[in-house]
């Protein structure tokens, strides 16, 4: 094997290992981050499955179509229906039929849901503050740039469907 081929093979392996470490750390960090939020919200009788719809409903402009909520949460619409049933029984959300499309439902927070959504946002912000303590704004902006690059390169099938990191990120427009 030529020296150039050996160098290239080493670079390929080095890149592969770097990407594997990045992926491993990203998955572990996201898992731990959600776990911390979940632990902090248990006192409010919320699980990972039930706090996430409240979080998204609180930050997305109301009313939200059920299919758009599922897309924002990256879950199947059928899975979301069961969660919304639970939240509706608890008086935290209500669903209304879209007058323009009777097959579609709008999901909105009730007054109790808005209050619980604010609690969820507060807990999520608190966890973010703990995790990001000591991380500079410049470093966070650089991470956002990397996340945008990773998201935009994740597959032609999704990109062709018009989904982008900005369109699926409900807080992308916030300061």
C-alpha positions in Angstrom: 0.0 0.0 0.0 1.4 3.4 -0.9 2.2 6.0 1.7 -0.7 8.2 0.4 -3.2 5.3 0.6 -2.0 4.5 4.2 -2.4 8.2 5.1 -5.9 8.3 3.6 -6.9 5.1 5.4 -5.7 6.5 8.7 -7.6 9.7 8.1 -10.7 7.8 7.2 -10.4 5.8 10.4 -9.6 8.9 12.4 -12.7 10.6 11.0 -14.8 7.6 11.6 -13.7 7.4 15.3 -14.2 11.2 15.7 -17.7 11.0 14.3 -18.4 7.9 16.5 -17.3 9.8 19.7 -19.3 12.9 18.7 -22.4 10.7 18.1 -21.9 8.8 21.3 -21.5 12.0 23.4 -24.4 13.7 21.7 -26.8 10.8 22.3 -25.6 10.5 25.9 -25.9 14.2 26.5 -29.4 14.4 25.0 -30.5 11.3 27.0 -29.1 12.8 30.3 -30.6 16.2 29.6 -34.1 14.8 29.1 -33.7 12.5 32.1 -32.9 15.5 34.3 -36.0 17.3 33.1 -38.0 14.2 33.6 -36.7 13.8 37.2 -37.4 17.4 38.0 -41.0 17.1 36.6 -41.9 13.9 38.5 -43.1 16.1 41.4 -45.8 17.4 39.0 -46.9 13.9 38.0 -45.4 14.4 34.5 -43.4 11.8 32.6 -41.1 12.3 29.6 -44.0 11.2 27.5 -46.4 13.8 29.0 -44.2 16.8 29.6 -42.9 16.9 26.0 -46.3 17.7 24.3 -46.8 20.5 27.0 -43.4 21.9 26.2 -44.0 22.0 22.5 -47.6 23.3 22.8 -46.2 26.1 25.0 -43.6 27.3 22.6 -45.4 26.7 19.3 -47.9 29.4 18.1 -51.4 28.3 18.9 -53.5 26.6 17.7 -51.3 23.7 16.7 -52.5 21.0 14.3 -52.0 17.5 15.8 -49.9 16.5 12.8 -47.6 19.5 13.2 -47.2 18.8 16.9 -46.1 15.2 16.1 -43.7 16.5 13.5 -42.2 19.0 15.9 -41.8 16.3 18.5 -40.4 13.8 16.0 -43.0 11.2 16.9 -45.6 9.3 15.0 -49.0 10.9 14.9 -50.6 7.6 16.2 -48.3 7.6 19.3 -49.2 11.2 20.0 -52.9 10.6 20.0 -52.6 8.4 23.2 -50.6 11.0 25.0 -53.0 13.7 24.1 -55.9 11.5 25.4 -54.1 11.4 28.8 -53.4 15.2 28.8 -57.0 15.9 27.8 -58.4 13.7 30.6 -56.2 15.7 33.0 -57.7 19.0 31.7 -54.4 20.3 30.3 -55.3 20.3 26.6 -58.3 20.4 24.4 -58.7 19.4 20.8 -61.0 21.0 18.2 -61.8 19.9 14.7 -60.3 22.1 12.0 -63.3 23.8 10.3 -61.5 23.7 7.0 -60.5 20.0 7.2 -62.7 17.8 9.4 -60.0 15.1 9.4 -57.6 17.5 11.2 -57.6 18.5 14.8 -56.2 21.6 16.5 -54.6 21.1 19.9 -54.6 23.9 22.4 -53.6 24.3 26.1 -56.3 24.9 28.6 -55.6 27.5 31.3 -54.3 24.7 33.5 -52.2 23.5 30.6 -50.7 26.9 30.1 -49.7 27.0 33.8 -48.2 23.5 33.6 -46.5 24.4 30.3 -44.9 27.4 32.1 -43.7 25.0 34.8 -42.2 22.7 32.2 -40.5 25.6 30.5 -39.1 26.8 33.8 -37.7 23.3 34.7 -36.3 22.9 31.2 -34.6 26.3 31.4 -33.2 25.4 34.9 -31.7 22.1 33.5 -30.2 24.1 30.6 -28.7 26.6 33.0 -27.1 23.7 35.1 -25.8 21.9 32.0 -24.5 25.0 30.3 -22.9 26.7 33.4 -19.5 28.0 32.3 -20.2 27.6 28.6 -19.7 30.9 26.8 -22.3 32.4 24.4 -19.7 32.2 21.6 -19.3 28.4 22.3 -23.1 28.0 22.2 -23.3 29.8 18.9 -20.6 27.6 17.5 -22.6 24.5 18.7 -25.7 25.9 17.0 -23.7 26.2 13.7 -22.5 22.6 14.0 -26.0 21.4 14.8 -27.4 23.3 11.8 -24.7 21.6 9.6 -25.4 18.2 11.0 -29.2 18.6 10.6 -29.0 19.9 7.0 -26.8 17.0 6.0 -29.0 14.3 7.5 -30.5 12.9 4.4 -31.8 13.9 1.0 -35.2 12.3 1.6 -36.1 14.7 4.4 -34.4 17.7 2.8 -36.5 17.1 -0.3 -39.6 17.1 1.8 -38.7 20.7 2.8 -37.9 20.0 6.4 -35.0 22.0 7.7 -33.5 22.7 11.1 -35.1 26.1 11.2 -38.5 25.0 10.1 -38.6 22.2 12.7 -37.0 24.3 15.5 -39.8 26.1 17.3 -37.3 28.3 19.2 -35.1 29.1 16.2 -36.4 32.6 16.0 -36.0 33.4 19.7 -33.0 35.5 20.8 
